[in-house]
Amino acid sequence: MSGTKDESSVEDTWVVYRFKLALFAPEATPWHVMGPVGSFIENTIKTDPERVQQMPLRILGIHTLETVIAFFITLYKGISGAARLKWLLQTLVFGVFSLVPLIMFTPAKDRKLK
């Protein structure tokens, strides 16, 4: 057994810690490993730390706006109850990746039995 699964999980953990380190200790982060994206992130963190600190609030605001849009879409499509709540929570967490399927969703029409 080569143990590639263990090596992969260790490498994934290393990447997560490097990105956390980038925020708290940008001078200790090896930006050259990330290529052009690394130099962009380094420049943003070093020149405009206020913007980086505001990112979580901006992301939350955008997801909240998407959830409000999802509410009106579910209202328009006649989705209610637990299904509406699930769509709204899913949109709050996943954002546009949940909003697009909701827009494309067509609810089943009630069939009248004769």
Secondary structure, 3 states (H helix, E strand, C coil): CCCHHHHHHHHHHHHHHHHHHHHHCHHHCCHHHHHHHHHHHHHHHHHCHHHHHHHHHHHHHHHHHHHHHHHHHHHHHCCCHHHHHHHHHHHHHHCHHHHHHHHHCCCCCCCCCC
